[in-house]
Amino acid sequence: EVMAREDTPKRSNVRGTQLRKGLEELGDRYAWIGEVRGMGLMQALELVKDPVTKKASPSKAQALLEAAKKEGVLLGLGGLEGHVIRLGPSMLITEQEVVEGLERIGRACRVVDSA
């Protein structure tokens, strides 16, 4: 009932677009974010040592995972080399929650970038 009432497919599309835009802005800011990919609310950041060679950076991924946790954001880790950060928020996430989550991830990225 809740999913029908909240029209979660439409909501997921709108919030996913918002999330993707924010993640792409982070990707533009940090060269070690080699690629932003995903669909809807299921998004991922591929972290790299070098933006040209796209060589995987599992150490950056682990650092971002820990920095985000300190910001109160739980992210997933994946990829064959453990260098892909996975995001999969609730389908009922609000616009403001996406904004807040992106701000927290942005602060975590600044921590990783300054290390």
N, C-alpha and C positions, 0 to 999 in steps of 0.2 A: 504493500500500500504506500509506504513512504517513497519508494523508488518511483512509483507512478505519479504520486502527488508532486514530488520534487522534479519530475521529468529529468532523471539522472543522465540519460544519453545526451540531451541538449546541454545540460549543466556541465557534464564532463567535457564536452567539446569546447564550450566557452572558457571554462577554467583551464583546460589543457592548452588552449591557445595563449592564454595569459601567462601560464607557467613557462611555456616554450619561449615566449618573447623575452621573459626575464632571464631565462637560462642562456639564451643566445646573446643577450647583453653582457652577461658574465663571460661568455666565450670570447666576445670581442675584446674584453678588458684583460683577460689572462691568456697568454699564449700557450700555457700548459693545459688548457681545455682544448683538446684537439678537435672534438666534434660534439655537437649536441644532436641527439636523435631520439626518436620515439613517436608514439601516437597518443593523442588524447592526454590523459593524465599519467600515462606510463612513459616517463622520459628517462634519458640517460646522458651522462657526461663521460666521454672518453678522455682520460688524462694521459698526457704524453710528456716525454722528456724534451722533445724538440718538435716544434710545429711543422717543420719541413719533412723530416723523416717519419714523423708520427710514431716513433718508438715508444712503446708502452711505459708508463711510469706507475708501477704498483706502489711505490713509496709515497708519491703525491696523493694517490687514491686513499691510502691508509691514513695519511695526515689529514686529508679533508674529512674523512669519515669521523676521525676523533675530534677535530675542530668543530664540526657540525653537531656532534653529540654534546659538546660543551655549550653549544647554543640552544640545545633542546630540540634538535632536529635529528631524527633517526633516518639514516639512509642505508641503502643496501650496496653490497659490493659484488661485482660480477666480472665477466670477461675471462678469457682463457688465461690471461696473465694477472688477473686481479687488479685491473686498472680502470674498470668501468663503474662509475657511481650510478646507482639506480634510484629513481624516485617513483613512488606509487602512492600518492595521497588518496584519501577517501574520496569516493565519488560525490560525497555531500559537502566537500570543502567549499568554503565561501570565498568571495573575492578578497576580502580583508585577510583571511587566513593565508591565501596565496601570496599576497603582498608581504605579510609578516614572515612567512617561510622564506621567501626570496631575500628579504633583508637579512635574516639569520644566516642563510647560506652565503650571502655576500660577505658578511663579517667573517665567516669561517674561511672563505677564499682569501681575504686579506691576511688572516693569520698564516695560512699556508704560504702565501706569496712572500711574506716577510721573513719566513724561516730559512 
